[in-house]
Amino acid sequence: MRRKHALLMTVFFVLYLLTFLPNFGIMNDLKFIGFLPQSLAWVLLLNAINTVIIFVVYFKFFKPFAQNVEKISEDEEGSERALAR
């Protein structure tokens, strides 16, 4: 699971870095893809892919982790109350 998480995060950051290519003159031609300039179409496509990746990472890894931490803290609070009685 850690490898999959690391792979998804690596893909996210690589795609994020690729969104800066138009700032360096790469993928910055005045060609139109549909009604969008090439650089804008490139950045929007990569941002859409990154949005999907972030939702997958959140629901697959971070949300279950937060639920487990909450469950553990509730269990600890319950045991502290039992000891106080």
LORO-970596 format. One record per residue (C-alpha): residue number from 0; chain; x, y, z. Coordinates in Angstrom, 3 decimals. Example, Ala and Ser with C-alpha at 12.3 -4.5 7.8 and 13.67 -1.06 7.14 Angstrom:
<atoms>
<atom><n>0</n><chain>A</chain><u>12.300</u><v>-4.500</v><w>7.800</w></atom>
<atom><n>1</n><chain>A</chain><u>13.670</u><v>-1.060</v><w>7.140</w></atom>
</atoms>
This chain:
<atoms>
<atom><n>0</n><chain>A</chain><u>0.000</u><v>0.000</v><w>0.000</w></atom>
<atom><n>1</n><chain>A</chain><u>2.868</u><v>2.375</v><w>0.724</w></atom>
<atom><n>2</n><chain>A</chain><u>4.306</u><v>1.854</v><w>-2.750</w></atom>
<atom><n>3</n><chain>A</chain><u>0.972</u><v>2.598</v><w>-4.367</w></atom>
<atom><n>4</n><chain>A</chain><u>0.579</u><v>5.734</v><w>-2.255</w></atom>
<atom><n>5</n><chain>A</chain><u>4.121</u><v>6.842</v><w>-3.098</w></atom>
<atom><n>6</n><chain>A</chain><u>3.524</u><v>6.175</v><w>-6.786</w></atom>
<atom><n>7</n><chain>A</chain><u>0.315</u><v>8.214</v><w>-6.825</w></atom>
<atom><n>8</n><chain>A</chain><u>1.967</u><v>11.112</v><w>-5.016</w></atom>
<atom><n>9</n><chain>A</chain><u>4.968</u><v>10.971</v><w>-7.366</w></atom>
<atom><n>10</n><chain>A</chain><u>2.685</u><v>11.045</v><w>-10.413</w></atom>
<atom><n>11</n><chain>A</chain><u>0.829</u><v>13.994</v><w>-8.883</w></atom>
<atom><n>12</n><chain>A</chain><u>3.980</u><v>16.030</v><w>-8.318</w></atom>
<atom><n>13</n><chain>A</chain><u>5.427</u><v>15.200</v><w>-11.753</w></atom>
<atom><n>14</n><chain>A</chain><u>2.195</u><v>16.314</v><w>-13.419</w></atom>
<atom><n>15</n><chain>A</chain><u>2.147</u><v>19.397</v><w>-11.229</w></atom>
<atom><n>16</n><chain>A</chain><u>5.674</u><v>20.278</v><w>-12.349</w></atom>
<atom><n>17</n><chain>A</chain><u>4.658</u><v>19.755</v><w>-15.986</w></atom>
<atom><n>18</n><chain>A</chain><u>2.033</u><v>22.480</v><w>-15.607</w></atom>
<atom><n>19</n><chain>A</chain><u>4.909</u><v>24.982</v><w>-15.383</w></atom>
<atom><n>20</n><chain>A</chain><u>6.284</u><v>24.093</v><w>-18.836</w></atom>
<atom><n>21</n><chain>A</chain><u>4.438</u><v>26.967</v><w>-20.589</w></atom>
<atom><n>22</n><chain>A</chain><u>6.242</u><v>29.396</v><w>-18.259</w></atom>
<atom><n>23</n><chain>A</chain><u>9.550</u><v>28.196</v><w>-19.725</w></atom>
<atom><n>24</n><chain>A</chain><u>8.435</u><v>28.423</v><w>-23.354</w></atom>
<atom><n>25</n><chain>A</chain><u>7.670</u><v>24.713</v><w>-23.777</w></atom>
<atom><n>26</n><chain>A</chain><u>4.128</u><v>23.883</v><w>-24.957</w></atom>
<atom><n>27</n><chain>A</chain><u>3.613</u><v>27.627</v><w>-25.351</w></atom>
<atom><n>28</n><chain>A</chain><u>2.894</u><v>27.895</v><w>-29.074</w></atom>
<atom><n>29</n><chain>A</chain><u>0.008</u><v>29.978</v><w>-30.308</w></atom>
<atom><n>30</n><chain>A</chain><u>-1.813</u><v>26.912</v><w>-31.611</w></atom>
<atom><n>31</n><chain>A</chain><u>-5.389</u><v>26.320</v><w>-30.664</w></atom>
<atom><n>32</n><chain>A</chain><u>-6.802</u><v>23.061</v><w>-29.387</w></atom>
<atom><n>33</n><chain>A</chain><u>-10.506</u><v>23.493</v><w>-29.862</w></atom>
<atom><n>34</n><chain>A</chain><u>-11.100</u><v>27.046</v><w>-28.686</w></atom>
<atom><n>35</n><chain>A</chain><u>-8.270</u><v>27.087</v><w>-26.115</w></atom>
<atom><n>36</n><chain>A</chain><u>-4.644</u><v>28.086</v><w>-26.668</w></atom>
<atom><n>37</n><chain>A</chain><u>-2.247</u><v>25.150</v><w>-26.436</w></atom>
<atom><n>38</n><chain>A</chain><u>-0.678</u><v>26.229</v><w>-23.139</w></atom>
<atom><n>39</n><chain>A</chain><u>-4.059</u><v>26.718</v><w>-21.444</w></atom>
<atom><n>40</n><chain>A</chain><u>-5.358</u><v>23.384</v><w>-22.743</w></atom>
<atom><n>41</n><chain>A</chain><u>-2.179</u><v>21.678</v><w>-21.452</w></atom>
<atom><n>42</n><chain>A</chain><u>-2.464</u><v>23.178</v><w>-17.976</w></atom>
<atom><n>43</n><chain>A</chain><u>-6.206</u><v>22.486</v><w>-17.705</w></atom>
<atom><n>44</n><chain>A</chain><u>-5.746</u><v>18.854</v><w>-18.762</w></atom>
<atom><n>45</n><chain>A</chain><u>-2.982</u><v>18.267</v><w>-16.224</w></atom>
<atom><n>46</n><chain>A</chain><u>-4.962</u><v>19.995</v><w>-13.471</w></atom>
<atom><n>47</n><chain>A</chain><u>-7.982</u><v>17.801</v><w>-14.219</w></atom>
<atom><n>48</n><chain>A</chain><u>-5.813</u><v>14.681</v><w>-13.937</w></atom>
<atom><n>49</n><chain>A</chain><u>-4.294</u><v>15.982</v><w>-10.684</w></atom>
<atom><n>50</n><chain>A</chain><u>-7.755</u><v>16.634</v><w>-9.258</w></atom>
<atom><n>51</n><chain>A</chain><u>-8.736</u><v>13.026</v><w>-9.881</w></atom>
<atom><n>52</n><chain>A</chain><u>-5.491</u><v>11.788</v><w>-8.323</w></atom>
<atom><n>53</n><chain>A</chain><u>-6.015</u><v>13.908</v><w>-5.194</w></atom>
<atom><n>54</n><chain>A</chain><u>-9.548</u><v>12.572</v><w>-4.701</w></atom>
<atom><n>55</n><chain>A</chain><u>-8.282</u><v>8.990</v><w>-5.084</w></atom>
<atom><n>56</n><chain>A</chain><u>-5.462</u><v>9.570</v><w>-2.588</w></atom>
<atom><n>57</n><chain>A</chain><u>-7.801</u><v>11.258</v><w>-0.103</w></atom>
<atom><n>58</n><chain>A</chain><u>-10.503</u><v>8.605</v><w>-0.109</w></atom>
<atom><n>59</n><chain>A</chain><u>-8.079</u><v>5.681</v><w>-0.346</w></atom>
<atom><n>60</n><chain>A</chain><u>-5.479</u><v>6.713</v><w>2.227</w></atom>
<atom><n>61</n><chain>A</chain><u>-6.159</u><v>9.832</v><w>4.289</w></atom>
<atom><n>62</n><chain>A</chain><u>-9.837</u><v>9.354</v><w>5.126</w></atom>
<atom><n>63</n><chain>A</chain><u>-9.381</u><v>5.796</v><w>6.525</w></atom>
<atom><n>64</n><chain>A</chain><u>-6.335</u><v>7.004</v><w>8.469</w></atom>
<atom><n>65</n><chain>A</chain><u>-8.339</u><v>9.840</v><w>10.039</w></atom>
<atom><n>66</n><chain>A</chain><u>-11.155</u><v>7.447</v><w>10.925</w></atom>
<atom><n>67</n><chain>A</chain><u>-8.705</u><v>5.031</v><w>12.585</w></atom>
<atom><n>68</n><chain>A</chain><u>-7.135</u><v>7.849</v><w>14.607</w></atom>
<atom><n>69</n><chain>A</chain><u>-10.577</u><v>9.015</v><w>15.712</w></atom>
<atom><n>70</n><chain>A</chain><u>-11.527</u><v>5.471</v><w>16.728</w></atom>
<atom><n>71</n><chain>A</chain><u>-8.310</u><v>5.068</v><w>18.727</w></atom>
<atom><n>72</n><chain>A</chain><u>-8.832</u><v>8.395</v><w>20.506</w></atom>
<atom><n>73</n><chain>A</chain><u>-12.406</u><v>7.429</v><w>21.386</w></atom>
<atom><n>74</n><chain>A</chain><u>-11.168</u><v>4.104</v><w>22.790</w></atom>
<atom><n>75</n><chain>A</chain><u>-8.567</u><v>5.904</v><w>24.896</w></atom>
<atom><n>76</n><chain>A</chain><u>-11.169</u><v>8.348</v><w>26.225</w></atom>
<atom><n>77</n><chain>A</chain><u>-13.421</u><v>5.433</v><w>27.145</w></atom>
<atom><n>78</n><chain>A</chain><u>-10.644</u><v>3.685</v><w>29.037</w></atom>
<atom><n>79</n><chain>A</chain><u>-9.750</u><v>6.899</v><w>30.882</w></atom>
<atom><n>80</n><chain>A</chain><u>-13.367</u><v>7.314</v><w>31.991</w></atom>
<atom><n>81</n><chain>A</chain><u>-13.459</u><v>3.736</v><w>33.240</w></atom>
<atom><n>82</n><chain>A</chain><u>-10.298</u><v>4.295</v><w>35.276</w></atom>
<atom><n>83</n><chain>A</chain><u>-11.693</u><v>7.511</v><w>36.789</w></atom>
<atom><n>84</n><chain>A</chain><u>-14.694</u><v>5.698</v><w>38.225</w></atom>
</atoms>
